[in-house]
């Protein structure tokens, strides 16, 4: 019964919601970072303009990268839930490794496997105390 409840919570709505939330986090964080960086690298008389220009050029790209990671992670996490029929930290660890590997796939199999291992280890360190 508990697995059915978790499965309903992690459906398509959860995947889309996680993707949008990740985009928002990346866009807001990227806006702050790129505004400061653009302001710092601009001439003294045009710091505000340089900061806003850097935000408009770079923040949506960073938000899109976050959205891709968040959407893939939620999709893999939901797939692990459906396959294993239980909710535990291993779902997140495997989903993180699969996401890291898939996003690095265009750089080759070595880069993809290295990225998968590194992201998997990172998620294991985050979720490890719960194991």
N, C-alpha and C positions, 0 to 999 in steps of 0.2 A: 504494500500500500504506500509506504514511504517513497519507494522508487518511482511509482506512478506520479506522485505529487511532485517530486523533483523533476521528472520528465516533462510534466506540463509547464513547470516554471522555466525550463531551459529550451523551450521551443523556438520557433522562428522569431517570435516577438523578442525573446531574450537576445538572440543573435543580432538582430537589427538594432536593438537598444544598446547593446555593448559596442557595436560599430559606431553608432552616433556619439555615445559617450566618449569613446576613445578619440574620435575626430575632435570633439569639443575640447578635451584635455590637451591634445596636441596643438590645436589652434590657439588656445589661450596661453599655454606655456610658451609656444613658439612666438606669439605676439610679444610677450614680455621680453623674452630673450633677444629677439631680433630688433625690437625697438631700442633696447639698451645698446646692442652692438652697432646698429645703424646710427644712433646718436653719437656714440663714441668715435666712429670712423668718419663723421661728417665735419665739414668746416664749422667754426664757431658760430657764424651767423645763420647757419642752416641746419642746426642739430635736430629740431623738431621735424622738419620736412624730411631730412634724411632718415630719421627713425621711422616715421610713418611710411615712407617709401619702402624701406626694408621689410616692414611688417606686411605690406600688401603684396610684396613679391615672394616672401619666404614662408609666412605662417600657414597659408593654405596647403603648401606642399608638405610641411611637417605634419599638419593635421591629417592629410591623406595617408601618410606613412603610418601614423598611429592608428588610423581607421582600418587600414589593411591588416595590421598586426592584431588589433582587437577583434575584428570580424573573423579572421582565420582561427584565432585562439578559441573564440566562443564556438565556432563550428566544430573544431576538433574536440573540444571539451564535451559538447553535446553528443558527438559521435561516440566518444569513449563511454559516456553514460549509457547510451543505447546498446552498445556492444557488451559492456560488462555488467549492466543492470545494477550497479551500485555507485554511490557517490563517495569518493575518498580522494586523498591527495594525489594518488597515482594518476588519476584522470588529468589533473592540471599539469603534472610533470610531463606526461606523454604528450599532451596537447601543446605545451610550450615547446618541447623538442620538435614536434612535427611542424609547428608554425615557423620556428627558426630555420629549420631545414628547407621548408618550401620557399620561404622568402629569399633564401640565399642560393636557390637552385640555379638561377641564371648565371652565376659565377662559376658553376661547375660542381661536380660531385664531391670533390675534396672540400671545397668551401661550404657546401651544403651540409656535409656530415660534421664538419668542425663546428659550424653554427648550431646544428641540432644538439650536439653534445654540450656545447657551452650554455645554450638556453635551458636545456634539460637540467644541467647541474645548477644553474641559477634558480630555477623553479624548485629543485630539490632542496636547496639551501633555504628558500623562503618557506616552503611547505614542510620541510623536514621535521621540525618539532611536532607536527601533527601526526607523523607516522608513528 
